[in-house]
């Protein structure tokens, strides 16, 4: 246990001094394996075998599909459609941003893709309409983590595979929390801006004209809106596995981007493919070393020791859930969502099973909590990425970010943790879980 904590401390230090995450976990995994006396020649094949599993093919395919949709003009059409619905009320443009991030999450499953696709369009647009720069950047950062909750969620795929759980059930567990958090962010955005005199709002349209605008933008965005329905319909109808659905998403996205929306050319397709490969490679390198570390941790009985340590503090499962939430938040503050989901499955699932807590309920807890951690300093990868897109220093958007987190995301963490039915209702209803 002590050697594991030392190894994790070294990993954190390496990440904080801006060593690439894959290298940081690689050094940590190798160090932990050697100091515990485990044969690295046994652990490496385990890492390769786990990382090359069929189910994990969904990860690069969803990444590729998300990038294709962003490049193919999908995000812009989604924005126009949502804007026609709520864009003509004060704070409506912010609500457009939140809803579009949620929709884009349902397409790509990636927070970073949502920031790149939506943030580049919406942050400058909100600033032009009188929104404070810090507020606009914070809203995109916080809304991006909705991609962790609205299926298909890449971290949920990784968590399920690592923990041996149903991917479909894990997907369903985060839908209601994701929808509630989307509505909460929309409401908070309007509330925070209620007294701001600088916000420009277009005058309301007559009902007939407004309905015509919604119909037109909805028609233009039809293929974009159809994609998540195809993906999720294929998964939950049993027609396709998540991996096969991801392949369908890629096959669907290419002709839509090339021939229907024409936002992408054949040369763009090549560059998007390279970006997808690069992103996938960096993620898979992290997962490979995490799988090595996880095997060494199991051999050294680290999860059991941690479970015993927590049970010595209290035998009340709600107290322990509260403590686990704090640890999850710390993990999310340090590492990215995918790495965090693997660590959560490795470290905490044995404890959760011992406490008699439903692992699918815990999957939702992990998704919501890691999202909170990903936009909470010190590391906060999504927070800094949004700042890069908005071209703002952290001090300019930290305060509005904390307001959104304290009044929006943090209450949702407590709701999901202590009201299990929020996450278990849909898996029970649709899958008979």
Secondary structure, 3 states (H helix, E strand, C coil): CHHHHHHHHHHHHHHHCCCCHHHHHHHHHHHHHHHCCCCHHHHHHHHHHHHCCHHHHHHHHHHHHHHHHHHCCHHHHHHHHHHHHHCCCCCHHHHHHHHHHHHHHHHHCCHHHHHHHHHHHHHHHHHHCCCCHHHHHHHHHHHHHHHHCCCCCHHHHHHHHHHCCCHHHHHHHCHHHHHHHHHHHHHHHHHHCCCCCCCCCCCCCCHHHHHHHHHHHHHHCHHHHHHHHHHHHHHHCCCCCHHHHHHHHHHHHHHHHHHHCCCCCHHHHHHHHHHHHHHHHHHHHHHHHHHHHHHHHHHCCHHHHHHHHHHHHCCCHHHHHHHHHHHHHHHHHHCCHHHHHHHHHHHHHHHHHHHCCCHHHHHHHHHHHHHHHHCCCCCCHHHHHHHHHHCCCHHHHHHHHHHHHHHHHHHHHHHHHHCCHHHHHHHHHHHCC
